[in-house]
Amino acid sequence: MDFSFQALVLHHNAEMNSAFRSVVDTIIRNSQLSVSLLRISNVTEDSFHVTLEARITKTGPANAKITPMTVDLCGPSGRFGSVTLPAMTLRANGTDVIVDSQLVKILDKEALRIFVQAIVEDGVTLSLRNGRASVSALGVGPRDIVYEKELGLQGMKGPAVRVRAANIINPLVGPPSMTTLGSSSTAHLNPTSLTTIDLPSTVVLGSRNNYSIVFQVANPSPVEISFGTCSFDIETHEGKVLAELKGRLGIRRNQFEVTFQGNVNKTIAAQLAADMRAAGVATGGSEIRGAENEGDRSGDRTPEARLVGKRCAGAGWCDDTIKGINVPLQNVRALFQALGVDADKEEPVEKKGSPPRWMQRWMIR
């Protein structure tokens, strides 16, 4: 065996290169990138800003330095944008990865729409592709690598929505008209109000008032999305519009509250309360439940209220996502109480053996 100085140097270099290749292989193949926050904000038709908080682990026992790299953002239907990850020093106990409000140019709106829609529902895989960077470790390098990762993102499951509170903001007096119901009718509202609305003139006398409704939303996903001003309807199981609402929607992690304002039809609310009472359906509840466990969009006629997305005033790809939201509205009793509709009040007993009134109306159809 050659113990010359040159031979020892060559042997040491060979061992370091072998160890370096092992470090690189671990980073590329075995490391994990876990996302705790993915925020989409400042949305426009052609761009949005993204904030990312993540942690990369399982990179091996040796420290390694990676240069900044631009990665493609890919969803189920392909690439929709790209983001630049910062330079990192990878450590055995894990490394935080932070991207703060970075501008993303939208490359494919349809791919982005499908990606966001999947997040609102059951979840999606975000693929990071073609990340070209250089790695240095163990005194070796820099060497070029291509970094790619698959990130499983839990979905919002609906999301689940519950009425937190409701309050009247401007009782309508006299026959409604476009003058009394136009945007000027909200000029006297508190300046902290989220929005003003235009209401149709086809309102039954005394049946509608403007209300502020606070919703509690549960989002189990790490994804946050700021949609801007959106319109939602509260509909009954028969498709009747109980309320037309408008407000700014910013979906946040965990539980959060959002306030919408709009006109509420007390007549339809009273009818729904009677139907739910007759069918023995609970109208309240202190705990917010998963949206996927409530009702059935495919034809279940059980009396219920649903929150249905109608429009997003921002980008078109956001509009399609909002229109896809159709979830049961929990604790509708809070709305009934604000309207003066007693959901627990018993009505006159119907003839024995006859079906409930809500079923009779359905059978007449």
Secondary structure as UniProt FT lines:
FT   HELIX           5..25
FT   HELIX           26..30
FT   STRAND          32..41
FT   STRAND          47..57
FT   STRAND          64..66
FT   STRAND          69..75
FT   TURN            76..77
FT   STRAND          78..85
FT   STRAND          88..90
FT   TURN            92..93
FT   STRAND          95..105
FT   HELIX           109..120
FT   TURN            121..122
FT   STRAND          123..137
FT   TURN            138..139
FT   STRAND          140..154
FT   STRAND          160..170
FT   HELIX           178..181
FT   HELIX           183..186
FT   TURN            187..188
FT   TURN            191..192
FT   TURN            205..207
FT   STRAND          208..219
FT   STRAND          223..236
FT   TURN            237..238
FT   STRAND          241..251
FT   STRAND          254..265
FT   HELIX           266..279
FT   HELIX           291..293
FT   TURN            297..299
FT   STRAND          305..312
FT   HELIX           316..323
FT   STRAND          326..330
FT   HELIX           333..339
FT   TURN            343..344
FT   TURN            352..353
FT   HELIX           357..364
//
